[in-house]
Every structure is written in structure tokens, then in C-alpha cells.
Amino acid sequence: MNLNLRTVNVTRYITPLREGGSLPALAEADDDFKYVLKFRGAGHGVKALIAEFLGGQIAKILGLPVPELVFANLDEAFGRTEADEEIQDLLKFSQGLNLGLHFLSGALTYDAAANDCDALLASKIVWLDAFITNVDRTFKNTNLLLWKKELWLIDHGASFYFHHSWTNWETTAKTPFALIKDHVLLPKATQLEAAHVFCTNTLNSAILKEIVNQIPDEWLEWEDQSMSPETIKEVYFQFLTIRLQHAELFLKQAQDARKTLI
């Protein structure tokens, strides 16, 4: 499977998507496709982009339906004519590489009460979110879309929450994911054991290393850290490797959480 991302140049800012504090936008690129653009100058900055990138790439490896990710380059002159000062500042501080997700035109938000989901697919998604410590796939905010009668995963920017403090990451890697009890698909995830077998057999250290190494170095120059990009990448790699080795911990957490629903 080709894990390399295409790089596009943003040519037109269409409209803001005012969701949460990250202020993503619908934009057009020089390949004539539209993308939901996640900006390095917003909210949690490049760490949210890294989480989005890693989560999306891992989901892709697991065969889960995620929109195509692209590196989206924002030119220095882009947005100077934007009338909204907040958006103009966002564009100014987002020069360089950002992250885009292919826009699923006409997609609808997944409603757990009204829409069904295949049990194995639901179980794989629950496993993925426990693996990457994604706190944001709940009934309140599903981050799931229905597009062309298929379920699609979006928005992994709230994953890998350890990197916002960058402390005790080794402990976090070995910790069950208690917040899985709030996962929107947990009631439908009746095949967690089968999902666990599939995911642990599909992922390995070589794949995780390849994904982590694709993180752009310019996303790894953090003001609050003196570590080199290579050192930061190694921490992400070790976190994922250790977590995969201890996957039974978060599997059991999810299984136990399901029992409370019955």
C-alpha cells in the first residue's frame, strides 16, 4: 500500500467551517479538488495536524474508510485580501505545509440512533480509537460521515493527547483507554476480539516507522521543546510500538465497557 501523501497548493479559500476551536476551512487546490483544510496556525497547531496525519494513515493501513489526506501548501501571499481579520491571521500563521482531507460533498453526519453500522467495522473503529487515544468520537460529536451510503472516518486531531504535555508518554502507552466507554460505536462493536486479531496482525513496527517518518520536519519545530525532529519522531514511534505490544490492555477496557451497556 502506498502511504505517500500528495502535496497540493491551495489556490482558493472558500469558506470557514466553524467547528470547535480549530477553524478548518473548505478550500480548493491546484489539482481542482476541494479539501477540508486543517491549519497549522489554529488551536493546538501542528500537534493537531500530526495527530490527524498519524490517525488517518493508521486507519488507511487498517482498511478503514478515510478521505484522502494531502499535504497542502499555503503560499506567503495567500489570504492577504481576506476581509475577516481572524481568518487573515489564521492564514498568515499557517504559511507552509498544512493538512487537507478530500471534501466529501453531500456527506451527512452519522447518527447512531438512526444509522446502522457493520459490527466488525464498528469494532475496528473502536480498536483504532483506543489505540491512538482518540477522545473525540462520541455521541455528542461522532466525527463519522455517511457518504454514498458508506461510513467514513474524519477528524483524528484530538488523538495522541500525551503530546500536549509530553510527559509520561511511556506510561500512557501502556495505559488502558478509559474514555472508550463514551465511544459512539461501542454498542455496535460486538466483534472486538476479531478486530483485535486483525489489527494486531496488520500493524507492525516497520509500518509504524514508515508512517512516523513521513511527518514533515517543519511540523516538529516546537517552541516548548528543544528536541530535534528525529528525536520527536522516535518518541511517536516508540509510543505506537509500545501501545501495540500492550494492545490487550485497551481491548479488555473496551470489552469491559461494553458489558456495562448490556
N, C-alpha and C positions, 0 to 999 in steps of 0.2 A: 504493500500500500504506500502510495506517495504521500508523505507528510509535509512536503514543502509547500509553503504558502506563496501565492502570487502577490506581487506588490503592484498597487494601483495608485494613481494620482487623483486626488479629489479635485473635481472641476466645478462642482456646484453644491452650495449649501441650500437644501430645500426647505426644511422646517425642523424646529426642535421637537423632540419627543420628551415632554416634561414628565418624566417618571423618576421618582426618588430624587436624590441629590446629584446624580451623575450627569444629568442633562445630555443624554445622547441625542443624535440628530439623524434625520433622513438626508442622505447626500448622494450625489451622482459622481461617478468616476470616469476616467478616460477610456474605460472599456465599455461604456454606455450602459452599465448596470447600476442599479441603486443599492445602497448599503445602509444598514443601521450603523452609524459611526460612533465608536466609543473613544472619548478623548483623553489623552494623557494629562491634559491640564485641568481635568474635572475631579471633584470629590477626592477619592483615595488615589488619584493619579495613576502612575504606571503600575502600581501593585494590583490595581483592579484589572488592568489590561493583561498583566501576567496571569492572574487567576482565570480570566476569560480565555486566554490563549491555552493554558495548560488543561483546563477543564474541557474545552472544546476539542482539543487534539486527542485527549484520552477517550472522550466519548466517541470520536471518529474511529479510533482503533477498535473499540468495543462494538462497532457496527451500529451505534445508536444514531438516530436521525438528528443531525445538527446542520444549520445553514453553513455554507462555505465561509470560512474565515479568510480574510486577506489583510496584509499589511497595507495601510492606507496612508500615503504620504501627503502631508499638508504643507504647501509652499509658504514661504515667509510672507508673501504679499496677499495670501488668501484671507478674505474676510475683512479687509480694510474698509470696505464700503458698507459693511453690516451696520444697520441703524441701531440695533439693540446693543447697548453698552456691555451688558452681561455676556451676551453671545460673542461680541467682538473681543472681549478679554479672554474668553474661553478659547477662541481660535488663536489668539496671539500666543497664549501659553501652551498651545498644542502643536506648534510647528514641529515638523519632523514626522516620525513614524507613529501612527495611531493604529487602531484595530477596527476592521469593518466586518459586519456579518451580512451576508446576502439577504436583501429585503424580501420577505415572503409576502408579496402583495395579496391582499384579501384574506390573510390568515385571521383566525378567530382565537380568542383566549380559551384555553381548555377549562372546562367546568366539570369538576369531579362528580358533581351530583347529576349532571345531565349527559356526560360523555363517558363511554366505556374505555377500557384500556386492556390490551392483552396482558395476561398475568405474568408471563416471562419477561415481556418488555418492561412492565412496571417494576418487576423485581430487579432487573438490570439497572434501571434508573436509580432506584433506591440504593443499590450497592454502590453505584458510581458516586452518588452524592455523599454517602458515608465515607467513601474512600478519599474524596477530595475535600471533605468537611465543608460542604455547601450548606449554608444556613438558610438559603432563600429559595425553597421550592415547597411552599406551604399552601394551605387552603386560601389564605389571605392573598398570597402572591405566588401563583403556580409556576411562573416562568416556563410555561408549556403552551404551545400553539397548535391549533388544528389547521392544516394547510393541505388542500387537495385530498381530504379525508384521511390524512395521516398525522400522527403526533410528532411534534418537533420540539427539541430542547433549545432554550435560549438562556442567555444571561447567567454566566458562571462567575461573575465578578466578585461575589461575596464568598467565594471559596478560599481555602488556604488562609483562614483568618489569623493563623500564627504569625504571618509575615508582617502584620501591622505593629507588633511589639518586638518580634524577632527574638523572643526569649523562650527557653524551654521547648524548642521545636522538637527535640528528640523525644521528650516526654509526650508531647502532643501526638507525635507519630504513632505512639503505642497506646493511645487512649481511645476507648470506645466513644462513639459519637452519639451522645445522649439526645441531641436535638433531632435525631432521626424520628423520634416519636411524633413530631409535628409534620412529617413529610406527607404531601398531598396524595401520593400514590401508595403509601404504606398499606391502607386497607385492601388494595388490589394486588399487593405483592405477595402472592401465595406460593411463589416458586423461588424463594430466596436461596435455598441450598443449590438449586440448579444454576441460578445466576452466579452464585459464588464460584462454583466449579468452572463455569465458562470464563468468567472474568479473570480468575487467578491463573487459568491455563493460557489465556490470551496475552496478558501483560507479562513483561519480564524486564529485567534491568537494562537490556540492550535497547528495547523500545523506549523505556522511560528516559534513558540517557539521550537518545536521538531527539526526543521531544524537547527536553530541557535545554539542550544545546542550541535549539532554534530560537530561544528567547533573545531578542535583539540586545546587544550590549548597551545601547543608549537608553534602554529601559532599566538598566541596572546600576545607574549612577545616582545613588540616593544620598540626599543631604544628611540624613541621620545615620549613615553607615560609612565606615572607612574601608569596608571590604571591597575587593576587586570584583568585577563581573564574573570572573571564573570561580571565585570563592562562593559567591551568591548562588550561582548555578549549581555548584556542588551541594549546597545545603538543600536546595529544592530536590535535587536528585536523591540525596540520602533520605530526605523526608518521605518521598514517594516509595523508595525501595523498602525502607523500614516498615512503612504502613502496609505495603503489600505483603510483607513477611508476617505481619500480625493481623491479617485481614479477618481471621476468625473472631477477633475481639469485637469489631464493629458489626460483623454478621450476627453474632449472638445478641448484641444490643438491639439490632433491628428485629430479630426473631422474638425476643422478649417483649419488645414494644408492641409487636403485633398481637401477642397474647392478651394484652390489656384492652385491645379493641374488641375482642370476642366476648 
